[in-house]
Amino acid sequence: MDSKEKLKKFWRNKKVFITGHTGFKGSWMSILLNMLGANIYGYSLKPNKKSLFNQANCKYFLEENFYGNINNFNNLKKKLKKTKPNILFHLAAQPLVSKSFSDPLETFQTNIIGTANVLNAIRNIPSLKSIVIITTDKVYKIKNSNRNYKEFNELGGKDPYSVSKVCAEHLTISFIESFYKNKNIRNKISTARSGNVIGGGDYSKNRLLPDIINSINNKKKMIIRNPNSVRPWQHVIEPTLGYLKLAELQYKKKRLHKDQNWNFGPNKKSFVKVIDILKIVKKRYKVKIKIKKNKDFFETNILKLDNNKAKKNLNWRPNWNLQKSIDSVMGWNDEFRKNKNAKKISEHQINNYFNKK
Ligand SMILES: NC(=O)c1ccc[n+]([C@@H]2O[C@H](COP(=O)([O-])OP(=O)(O)OC[C@H]3O[C@@H](n4cnc5c(N)ncnc54)[C@H](O)[C@@H]3O)[C@@H](O)[C@H]2O)c1
């Protein structure tokens, strides 16, 4: 993996447009890009009051901070024309499987039409030299086996969230083949699929680590829906660095790879059950759990990603094992309760990551 200094050489003064910058992953990406000297332009809905974006005062180090809806094509296009970015990361989405059951239309609207808006809006922005569309590990058609999904495996979803992200994948191919075929930009767009991402400052509902931290902080029993579900757990710094590396090489090379989709999953030892994560946390913290089978919505039982393509082609690899990743999330939370300086805590963890601590 590249050193921070090496990354800085590329990212310094690059104009980077992030949709979804006010979210959990977008905030970590913004903090990291700010450390690397990039000029960041963000386009998202306003963050919740309790959000990493607010806690880390992200809006003060952004070049421009746009609060706008991804479904508003004209506004999005106007902001892109105005800022003339070099690189774009599309993260804006309704990202929760649970919410996709209670509000499928919003999920389809934002994740499908929102992505189509991004892909359409970039058509006449000549400054753009690299675009990464963030989808998910949940895009693969589940074969009920213990396999690790590779990028060329069949796509297919059932729940509304997965289907919306499968559509985002197909839309990306459609735009490349239909509108960019004879243009340089055709080789400059990829989709990126990460695993179950964990990190400090995630306050989403129905995600395991935020639920654990809530139950510790409020001394309440936590409800576990699917204790035996296997997920590819990874710290947010890992896929974020993968997205950055992908964007950089796409920017620099005429054609990075013939297949423009990339997995950024953890190493195999981090494919574990929900209940195994709890066992690790319970070594150091008191967590009371109640197992209540989920009847409101279904989720895939086993999800494993193969990360060899990114390792081989991007000089990217996961550095933190599961224990270290979980310690970092819990440590972030402990530190934040003490000193409230979310930006400093996150930067410190990113520096530790670079220093292999
Ligand atoms: N967190 C994970 O475990 C995980 C795993 C795989 C993929 N992803 C993907 O990564 C991306 C970011 O996820 P996250 O966990 O940071 O989610 P999040 O909910 O914390 O952030 C979502 C971001 O999208 C923005 N957004 C939502 N609807 C919008 C709209 N209509 N218009 C403009 N902006 C809108 C929000 O304002 C926010 O900035 C999503 O695309 C998600 O599907 C997340």
The ligand as an SDF file (V2000), in Angstrom:
LIG
                    3D

 44 48  0  0  0  0  0  0  0  0999 V2000
  -21.8140    1.5320    5.3500 N   0  0  0  0  0  0  0  0  0  0  0  0
  -21.6930    0.3450    4.7580 C   0  0  0  0  0  0  0  0  0  0  0  0
  -21.5090   -0.6970    5.3980 O   0  0  0  0  0  0  0  0  0  0  0  0
  -21.7370    0.2640    3.2510 C   0  0  0  0  0  0  0  0  0  0  0  0
  -21.3680   -0.9460    2.6470 C   0  0  0  0  0  0  0  0  0  0  0  0
  -21.3820   -1.0450    1.2450 C   0  0  0  0  0  0  0  0  0  0  0  0
  -21.7580    0.0610    0.4930 C   0  0  0  0  0  0  0  0  0  0  0  0
  -22.1420    1.2310    1.1040 N   0  0  0  0  0  0  0  0  0  0  0  0
  -22.5000    2.3620    0.2430 C   0  0  0  0  0  0  0  0  0  0  0  0
  -21.6550    3.4570    0.5600 O   0  0  0  0  0  0  0  0  0  0  0  0
  -22.3570    4.6900    0.3810 C   0  0  0  0  0  0  0  0  0  0  0  0
  -22.3150    5.5360    1.6560 C   0  0  0  0  0  0  0  0  0  0  0  0
  -22.9090    4.7990    2.7180 O   0  0  0  0  0  0  0  0  0  0  0  0
  -22.9420    5.3510    4.2090 P   0  0  0  0  0  0  0  0  0  0  0  0
  -22.8580    4.1830    5.0950 O   0  0  0  0  0  0  0  0  0  0  0  0
  -21.9470    6.4460    4.3490 O   0  0  0  0  0  0  0  0  0  0  0  0
  -24.4170    5.9520    4.2830 O   0  0  0  0  0  0  0  0  0  0  0  0
  -24.9630    7.2620    5.0340 P   0  0  0  0  0  0  0  0  0  0  0  0
  -26.4130    7.0860    5.2020 O   0  0  0  0  0  0  0  0  0  0  0  0
  -24.1610    7.5470    6.2380 O   0  0  0  0  0  0  0  0  0  0  0  0
  -24.6870    8.4260    3.9680 O   0  0  0  0  0  0  0  0  0  0  0  0
  -25.4930    8.5700    2.8310 C   0  0  0  0  0  0  0  0  0  0  0  0
  -25.1590    9.8840    2.1650 C   0  0  0  0  0  0  0  0  0  0  0  0
  -25.9990   10.0110    1.0020 O   0  0  0  0  0  0  0  0  0  0  0  0
  -26.6740   11.2440    1.0570 C   0  0  0  0  0  0  0  0  0  0  0  0
  -27.9800   11.1310    0.4250 N   0  0  0  0  0  0  0  0  0  0  0  0
  -28.9710   10.2480    0.6860 C   0  0  0  0  0  0  0  0  0  0  0  0
  -30.0440   10.5040   -0.0780 N   0  0  0  0  0  0  0  0  0  0  0  0
  -29.7070   11.5740   -0.8450 C   0  0  0  0  0  0  0  0  0  0  0  0
  -30.3940   12.3350   -1.8230 C   0  0  0  0  0  0  0  0  0  0  0  0
  -31.6350   12.0580   -2.1930 N   0  0  0  0  0  0  0  0  0  0  0  0
  -29.7470   13.3900   -2.3790 N   0  0  0  0  0  0  0  0  0  0  0  0
  -28.4780   13.7030   -2.0230 C   0  0  0  0  0  0  0  0  0  0  0  0
  -27.7900   13.0340   -1.1030 N   0  0  0  0  0  0  0  0  0  0  0  0
  -28.4040   11.9870   -0.5130 C   0  0  0  0  0  0  0  0  0  0  0  0
  -26.8210   11.5720    2.5230 C   0  0  0  0  0  0  0  0  0  0  0  0
  -27.0570   12.9690    2.6970 O   0  0  0  0  0  0  0  0  0  0  0  0
  -25.4690   11.1090    3.0280 C   0  0  0  0  0  0  0  0  0  0  0  0
  -24.5140   12.1250    2.7740 O   0  0  0  0  0  0  0  0  0  0  0  0
  -23.7610    4.3160   -0.0650 C   0  0  0  0  0  0  0  0  0  0  0  0
  -23.8160    4.3600   -1.4640 O   0  0  0  0  0  0  0  0  0  0  0  0
  -23.9180    2.8830    0.4280 C   0  0  0  0  0  0  0  0  0  0  0  0
  -24.8630    2.1840   -0.2980 O   0  0  0  0  0  0  0  0  0  0  0  0
  -22.1320    1.3370    2.4680 C   0  0  0  0  0  0  0  0  0  0  0  0
  1  2  1  0
  2  3  2  0
  2  4  1  0
  4  5  1  0
  4 44  2  0
  5  6  2  0
  6  7  1  0
  7  8  2  0
  8  9  1  0
  8 44  1  0
  9 10  1  0
  9 42  1  0
 10 11  1  0
 11 12  1  0
 11 40  1  0
 12 13  1  0
 13 14  1  0
 14 15  2  0
 14 16  1  0
 14 17  1  0
 17 18  1  0
 18 19  2  0
 18 20  1  0
 18 21  1  0
 21 22  1  0
 22 23  1  0
 23 24  1  0
 23 38  1  0
 24 25  1  0
 25 26  1  0
 25 36  1  0
 26 27  1  0
 26 35  1  0
 27 28  2  0
 28 29  1  0
 29 30  1  0
 29 35  2  0
 30 31  1  0
 30 32  2  0
 32 33  1  0
 33 34  2  0
 34 35  1  0
 36 37  1  0
 36 38  1  0
 38 39  1  0
 40 41  1  0
 40 42  1  0
 42 43  1  0
M  CHG  2   8   1  16  -1
M  END
$$$$
